């Protein structure tokens, strides 16, 4: 079993360029996932001096862990938006997702990008008779939008369900092949991309931002935070506007390619799509999802997938906003953000690239107000804020209590060494891996994921490898244990 995603094991990374000098630019994009690369693409012919920095390699964060669906059929999102904001907002979000698909497909077609892009009919289904009404409600509003919607009692792979609807004009693809093709295109067009280049600080000085990266400095007029969970945003109360959802994905080879993807409307979440490469066809299943403040027994969570003995098995973390809309736009003078995609990162990351670039270029864009990250609290969603606050409090307090969880094997323990709280994992070769048991982001204690062999923060989703190297933010620092400290 491979605990890397299938996308990582099917991509050639090539050479990388690390920042090794001070530079001045007009726009600095922080983050090399689909949002950052898409934003850079739309700035490519703008005559602005643009640089992108990525702490790891391009796409190796949340983008690499996606199921990579390009669809506007997103559970019952339109019913929720219609109830909370009304028809016009629901319709505008629908339009944004349709436009995102057009933008992505146009980029692929215009640049002859080979990224396994295939049309894939999208299904929304339920196995629960009581939930049929929810799917039908989504059908009705989609039809009001002018979308052609079909009904079914069976998925194309002959899996029986209680009820389903489907739409066409949706796709699946290989996200890393897409990003690495764009990376080559950007470099050819003099967009500087620096990988393995971590931003340590951002300071404002005389109308410019001074960003410290690899002990060098980037002076820039504008900054785009194209980060999964932005580590510099605590003053903006970002942790209280969102929760984090963890999901579990398994991949196996199958004999037949089915040109559809599907997701259900209730818990546990069930999602399916197919991926075809040169030699094989794979079925990608997402089974189960939950708020990271709860259900932290990863061995138990992954057990939903264990019966099929998957070739690939991994987890992903998505940011869920209180009002179901992404956070895309300006948050301060010349400081922009794109995040909070509610599990639909491929479309929202694509539309974010266009919205953010249009703001920078001072162009009109009909989605700027819709996605405004400084928007007020909607009264119909006020109930979500106590839930969010409780989730954050539970994560922090829970991380400090009972660190040695009952489900850990004898290979895992949390202890004190030289006056410091540490986590210790003894691997199959009897080698000890010791880390500091404190997330550098906001001080939460860590949990050990015995399936993927990572130290995970239950508060805001930071992840560290066995020896403490930070592999996913919002933490910006490692937790490797040093005896002399």
C-alpha positions, 0 to 999 in steps of 0.5 A, a space after each residue: 500500500 502506498 500512502 502517497 496519492 496516485 498523482 504524486 506517483 505518476 509525475 516527473 517533477 524535473 528540476 527546481 529553482 530555489 531562491 538564492 538572492 534578494 529580488 524586487 517584483 510587482 506581484 509575489 504569489 505565495 503557494 504553488 497549488 492550483 490557485 497560485 499557478 492559475 493566478 500566475 498564468 493569468 498575469 503571464 502577459 501583463 508586463 508585471 514582474 511576477 514571482 511565485 514561491 512554494 515551500 515544497 515542490 509545485 502542487 505537492 500540497 492539497 492539490 496533490 491529494 485531491 480527487 481532481 473532479 472538475 464539476 459544478 454538481 457539488 453535493 447540495 450546495 445550491 440548495 444551501 446557498 438559495 436558503 441562506 442568500 436567495 436565488 441570485 447568489 446561488 445562481 451566481 455561484 453556479 455561473 462561477 463554477 461553469 466559468 471555472 470549467 470553461 477557463 480550465 478547459 480553454 487553458 488545456 486546449 489553447 496550450 495543448 496540455 496533456 493532463 488526462 482531461 476526460 469528460 465525465 458525467 457527474 452524479 449526485 446520489 443517495 442511498 437513504 430513502 429519507 434523503 431523496 427529497 434533498 437530491 430532488 431539491 437540488 434537481 429543481 434549482 439546477 433546472 431553474 438555472 437552465 441546466 439539463 438534469 437527468 434522473 436515475 436509480 442506478 449509477 453507470 457502474 451498475 451500483 444500485 442507489 435509491 435516487 440520483 441526478 446527473 449533469 453533463 459538461 463536467 470533467 476529471 483530470 490529472 492535477 499535477 500533469 496540469 500544474 507542471 505543464 503550466 509551470 513550464 509555460 510560465 517559466 518560458 514566459 519569464 514568470 519566476 518560480 522558486 520551489 523549496 522556498 519558504 516564506 518566514 515573514 511578511 512585513 509592510 514597509 513604506 507601501 511595500 511588502 518585504 517577505 523573508 524567504 530562505 534568508 533572502 528578501 523579496 520586495 513586492 507591491 502586491 502579495 497573493 496568499 494562494 495558501 491552503 490555510 494562510 498562516 499569517 491571518 490570525 489578526 483576520 480571525 480566519 480560524 473563526 470563519 472556517 472549520 477543517 474537514 478530513 477525508 479518506 481516499 483509496 485507489 485500486 485498478 479496475 478492468 473497465 473505465 466508466 466515464 462518470 463521477 459521483 458523490 452522495 448527499 449524506 454522511 458518511 461521504 461517498 465519492 467515486 471517479 475513474 482515472 485512465 493512464 496509458 496502461 491501466 484504469 483506476 477507481 478512486 473512492 473517497 469514503 468518509 469525512 469529518 470535522 478534524 476536531 472530532 473522530 481523530 482515530 485515523 486507524 479506525 477512519 481508514 478502516 472504512 477503506 481497508 477491506 479492498 486492500 487499496 494500492 494507494 491510500 491517503 487522506 486530505 483536509 479541506 477548509 469549510 467556510 461558515 457560509 459555503 462560499 470561498 474566500 477570494 479577493 482583497 483583505 488589505 491594501 495590496 494583500 489578496 487571498 484565495 482559499 476556503 473552497 469547501 472541498 471543490 478546489 479544482 473549480 474554485 482554485 481555477 476561478 480564483 486565479 482569474 478573480 485575483 488576477 483581475 483585481 491586480 490588473 484592475 479589471 472588472 469581474 462579476 465574482 469579486 463581490 460574491 467571494 469577497 473574504 471581508 464580507 459580513 456574516 449572513 444572518 441565516 448562517 449565524 448558527 454556524 459560528 458557535 459551532 466553528 468556535 466550539 470546534 476550534 476550542 475542542 481541538 485546542 483543549 482536546 490536544 492538551 488532554 490525554 495525549 497518549 490515545 487509547 488507539 495508539 500502538 506500543 510504537 507511539 508515545 508522548 513524553 517529556 525529554 529535557 523539560 520539553 514535551 515530545 512525541 516518539 515513534 519507533 519504526 519497524 527497524 527499531 529506529 526512534 523518531 522524536 519530535 517536539 509535541 507542539 505545533 508552531 502555528 498556534 501551539 496545539 499538541 499533535 497526534 500521530 497518524 499511524 497509517 500515513 506515518 505523520 504527526 498531525 495537528 488536530 486544530 488547523 491541519 498542519 502535518 509533519 513527517 516522521 522526523 518533524 519536517 513540516 509538509 503541510 501548513 499553516 505551520 511554517 516551521 519544523 518540529 525536529 527534536 534537538 538534544 542540545 536545546 
